[in-house]
Amino acid sequence: MHIFFQIELAHWFYLDVHCEDRTRKLGRCDLAEMSVHLCRHVSYLRAHLPRVDMILKLLRQWREYKHSIPTFGAIMLNEDLTKVLLVESFWRKNLWGFPKGKVEEDEDPESCAAREVLEEVGFDISLLINKDRFIEHEIKNQRVRLYIIPGVKENTTFHPMTKNEIGNIKWFPLSNLPYTITDMTSQVKMDIDPKNFFGGAFC
């Protein structure tokens, strides 16, 4: 199953880099097509996944598995509660979300949130988490919990601790963010499609 996480990263890179390069004139393919192509042309994968039906079956199982893993993270607010810290995907430029990630085996929610925030922005929230102060939703059968961390200094130096995961880290005024996917506030104020937030921050 781990290999499909790597194929997903390759697919994002393909869409954001190669497909956006007009000199290459490459057509877009979805994740299933990318999986089949890679399994056909990479010798290691071809040896283990010789049939297309097997590849697609495992891809479906991987997707179910991926969306069943609970995700924990944080909503980090500045000292006067007017701005929120968001991270940009490394592979999908201009897709913004809260620092968060999937829980590991036998890991409690608070530890997962602290670990993911530390990995993604280089800031330790472990002593700032109030285990009763969070927002939680179930999105497409996946549990997503975000702990609210107020009072973070805006002049804090943030930097990702992992490679090829976070493209940028930035404070956003709350008044500039969309309330719904059809709210065009971010488009008007920052020239950013609201889908670029709902694709990362809230999903």
C-alpha positions as CSV (number, residue, x, y, z in Angstrom):
1,M,0.0,0.0,0.0
2,H,2.9,2.4,0.7
3,I,3.9,2.5,-3.0
4,F,0.6,4.2,-3.9
5,F,1.5,7.1,-1.6
6,Q,4.6,7.5,-3.7
7,I,2.7,7.2,-7.0
8,E,0.3,9.9,-5.7
9,L,3.3,12.2,-5.2
10,A,4.5,11.4,-8.7
11,H,1.1,12.2,-10.0
12,W,0.9,15.6,-8.3
13,F,4.4,16.4,-9.7
14,Y,3.3,15.3,-13.1
15,L,0.2,17.6,-13.0
16,D,1.9,20.6,-11.5
17,V,5.2,20.6,-13.4
18,H,5.0,18.6,-16.6
19,C,1.4,19.3,-17.5
20,E,1.8,23.1,-16.8
21,D,4.9,23.2,-19.1
22,R,3.3,24.1,-22.5
23,T,6.4,23.1,-24.4
24,R,5.8,19.5,-23.4
25,K,2.2,19.4,-24.7
26,L,1.4,16.5,-22.3
27,G,-2.2,15.4,-21.8
28,R,-3.5,15.0,-18.3
29,C,-4.1,11.6,-16.8
30,D,-5.8,10.6,-13.5
31,L,-4.2,8.7,-10.7
32,A,-5.5,5.4,-12.0
33,E,-3.9,5.9,-15.4
34,M,-0.7,7.1,-13.8
35,S,-0.6,4.0,-11.6
36,V,-1.0,1.7,-14.6
37,H,1.7,3.5,-16.6
38,L,4.2,3.3,-13.8
39,C,3.5,-0.3,-13.1
40,R,4.0,-1.1,-16.8
41,H,7.2,0.8,-17.2
42,V,9.0,0.4,-13.8
43,S,10.6,-3.0,-13.7
44,Y,10.2,-3.5,-9.9
45,L,6.5,-2.7,-10.1
46,R,5.9,-4.7,-13.2
47,A,7.3,-7.8,-11.5
48,H,4.9,-7.4,-8.6
49,L,1.8,-6.0,-10.3
50,P,1.7,-7.6,-13.8
51,R,-2.1,-7.1,-14.4
52,V,-4.0,-3.9,-14.8
53,D,-7.0,-5.4,-12.9
54,M,-4.8,-6.1,-10.0
55,I,-3.3,-2.6,-10.0
56,L,-6.8,-1.0,-10.1
57,K,-8.1,-3.3,-7.3
58,L,-5.2,-2.4,-5.0
59,L,-5.6,1.3,-5.9
60,R,-9.2,1.2,-4.8
61,Q,-8.2,-0.6,-1.5
62,W,-5.5,2.0,-1.0
63,R,-7.9,4.9,-1.4
64,E,-10.3,3.3,1.1
65,Y,-7.5,2.8,3.5
66,K,-6.1,6.3,3.0
67,H,-9.5,8.0,3.7
68,S,-10.1,5.8,6.8
69,I,-7.0,7.1,8.7
70,P,-7.8,9.9,11.2
71,T,-6.1,13.2,10.6
72,F,-5.0,15.6,13.4
73,G,-3.4,19.0,13.2
74,A,-3.8,22.6,14.4
75,I,-5.5,26.0,13.7
76,M,-2.7,28.4,14.7
77,L,-3.8,32.0,15.4
78,N,-1.8,35.1,16.0
79,E,-1.9,37.1,19.2
80,D,-4.8,39.3,18.3
81,L,-6.7,36.4,16.6
82,T,-6.9,38.2,13.3
83,K,-4.6,35.8,11.3
84,V,-4.3,32.1,10.8
85,L,-1.2,30.1,9.7
86,L,-1.6,28.0,6.6
87,V,0.8,25.8,4.7
88,E,1.1,25.3,1.0
89,S,1.5,21.9,-0.6
90,F,4.9,21.3,-2.1
91,W,3.6,19.5,-5.1
92,R,0.3,21.4,-5.7
93,K,1.2,25.0,-5.8
94,N,-1.3,27.5,-4.3
95,L,-3.2,24.8,-2.4
96,W,-3.4,26.0,1.2
97,G,-4.4,24.1,4.3
98,F,-3.9,23.8,8.0
99,P,-0.8,21.9,9.2
100,K,-2.0,18.4,9.8
101,G,-1.4,14.7,9.0
102,K,-2.4,11.1,9.5
103,V,-2.1,9.4,12.9
104,E,0.4,6.7,13.4
105,E,-0.3,3.4,15.0
106,D,-0.8,3.7,18.8
107,E,-0.4,7.5,18.6
108,D,-2.9,9.7,20.6
109,P,-4.5,12.7,18.8
110,E,-2.6,15.4,20.7
111,S,0.8,13.7,20.0
112,C,-0.1,13.3,16.3
113,A,-1.2,17.0,16.0
114,A,2.0,18.2,17.7
115,R,4.2,15.9,15.6
116,E,2.6,17.0,12.3
117,V,2.8,20.7,13.1
118,L,6.4,20.3,14.1
119,E,7.2,18.4,10.9
120,E,5.3,20.9,8.7
121,V,6.2,24.3,10.2
122,G,9.0,23.6,12.7
123,F,7.0,24.9,15.7
124,D,6.3,22.9,18.9
125,I,2.7,23.1,20.1
126,S,2.9,20.1,22.5
127,L,2.7,22.4,25.6
128,L,0.0,24.7,24.0
129,I,-2.6,22.1,23.2
130,N,-5.8,22.1,25.1
131,K,-7.2,18.6,24.5
132,D,-10.8,20.0,24.9
133,R,-10.4,22.9,22.4
134,F,-10.7,21.6,18.9
135,I,-12.8,21.5,15.8
136,E,-13.6,18.1,14.4
137,H,-15.5,17.0,11.3
138,E,-15.9,13.7,9.4
139,I,-15.1,14.4,5.7
140,K,-15.7,11.5,3.3
141,N,-15.6,9.0,6.2
142,Q,-12.3,10.5,7.5
143,R,-12.1,12.0,11.0
144,V,-10.3,15.3,10.9
145,R,-9.6,17.1,14.2
146,L,-7.8,20.5,14.4
147,Y,-6.7,21.8,17.8
148,I,-7.1,25.6,18.3
149,I,-3.7,27.2,19.2
150,P,-4.1,31.0,19.9
151,G,-1.4,33.5,20.7
152,V,1.3,32.4,18.3
153,K,3.7,35.3,17.6
154,E,3.7,36.5,14.0
155,N,7.4,37.1,13.9
156,T,8.1,33.4,14.7
157,T,10.4,31.8,12.2
158,F,8.7,28.8,10.6
159,H,10.4,26.2,8.5
160,P,9.3,22.7,7.4
161,M,11.3,19.8,9.0
162,T,10.5,17.4,6.1
163,K,11.4,17.6,2.5
164,N,9.0,17.7,-0.5
165,E,5.9,18.2,1.6
166,I,5.5,21.9,2.4
167,G,6.0,24.6,-0.3
168,N,5.4,27.7,1.8
169,I,4.2,28.8,5.2
170,K,2.2,32.0,5.5
171,W,-0.1,34.0,7.8
172,F,-3.5,34.8,6.2
173,P,-5.9,37.5,7.5
174,L,-9.1,35.7,8.6
175,S,-11.1,38.4,6.9
176,N,-9.6,37.4,3.5
177,L,-10.5,33.7,3.7
178,P,-13.7,32.2,2.2
179,Y,-16.5,30.9,4.4
180,T,-17.7,28.5,1.8
181,I,-16.4,27.1,-1.5
182,T,-18.6,29.6,-3.4
183,D,-17.5,32.6,-1.3
184,M,-15.3,34.7,-3.6
185,T,-13.7,36.8,-0.8
186,S,-10.2,35.2,-1.3
187,Q,-10.5,35.6,-5.1
188,V,-11.4,39.3,-4.8
189,K,-8.9,40.2,-2.0
190,M,-6.0,37.9,-2.9
191,D,-6.7,36.5,-6.4
192,I,-6.8,33.0,-5.0
193,D,-9.7,30.7,-5.9
194,P,-11.7,29.5,-2.8
195,K,-11.2,26.0,-4.0
196,N,-7.5,26.3,-3.2
197,F,-8.4,26.6,0.4
198,F,-11.2,24.1,0.6
199,G,-9.0,21.6,-1.2
200,G,-6.4,21.8,1.5
201,A,-7.5,23.6,4.7
202,F,-10.9,22.1,5.2
203,C,-10.6,18.7,3.5
